[in-house]
């Protein structure tokens, strides 16, 4: 939606699949609101693209949807320039690591000073409310090229753009704790960090300079001070360097 027309900050986190009476959808919505001062996600968007108020938002988000696990899109009902969106869905078992379904949470915020001021906290709060294995926040334009690193060589024989390494499909990774790819800001649970050998003071000194622990023992790790821009040679080099020092992350595809 708006993220495809603006260079939004996109969030995605991957967590264990939802179960019956799961309280995480509403917890995630509330975490997003806590992290962004003044934000109220009390609207959705109609099929025609119009904002629709949700007078019973909490009940609407919390209701179980057996045929469509997750929760529908909620937003702040604002103009496109300040639109914030959030929704959750299931990655089916056929596409998940080791045949396990995952719960995916997606959000988009405008890339502006207000969002940047709370970016790391919002990512951590959303991820930990989802009890996520891992997640990331990346500007949309950089995220497009990063997404193209994940390769099905039979269907898409061209190498990834910008000299970025090709990465395995999620279903080919050895466990759900292994992050699929890097982003500008990265959330790794304690289990995910251990799965990729982070932190190693020798290999990861640069990453540790932009890392902090979270309330549950995970990590938020930034690659660059400013939002990632792959047209910036310094940013591209930093991303490539991070992949070199995190070889377990994303795996490497078998051709």
HELIX and SHEET records of a PDB file:
HELIX    1   1 UNK A    2  UNK A    5  1                                   4    
HELIX    2   2 UNK A   24  UNK A   35  1                                  12    
HELIX    3   3 UNK A   57  UNK A   62  1                                   6    
HELIX    4   4 UNK A   80  UNK A   82  5                                   3    
HELIX    5   5 UNK A   93  UNK A   95  5                                   3    
HELIX    6   6 UNK A   97  UNK A   99  5                                   3    
HELIX    7   7 UNK A  113  UNK A  129  1                                  17    
HELIX    8   8 UNK A  140  UNK A  147  1                                   8    
HELIX    9   9 UNK A  161  UNK A  163  5                                   3    
HELIX   10  10 UNK A  170  UNK A  172  5                                   3    
HELIX   11  11 UNK A  190  UNK A  195  1                                   6    
HELIX   12  12 UNK A  205  UNK A  208  1                                   4    
HELIX   13  13 UNK A  233  UNK A  245  1                                  13    
SHEET    1   A 8 UNK A  70  UNK A  75  0                                        
SHEET    2   A 8 UNK A  85  UNK A  91 -1                                        
SHEET    3   A 8 UNK A 102  UNK A 109 -1                                        
SHEET    4   A 8 UNK A   9  UNK A  16 -1                                        
SHEET    5   A 8 UNK A 132  UNK A 139 -1                                        
SHEET    6   A 8 UNK A 185  UNK A 188 -1                                        
SHEET    7   A 8 UNK A 219  UNK A 222 -1                                        
SHEET    8   A 8 UNK A 211  UNK A 213 -1                                        
SHEET    1   B 2 UNK A  43  UNK A  45  0                                        
SHEET    2   B 2 UNK A  51  UNK A  53 -1                                        
END                                                                             
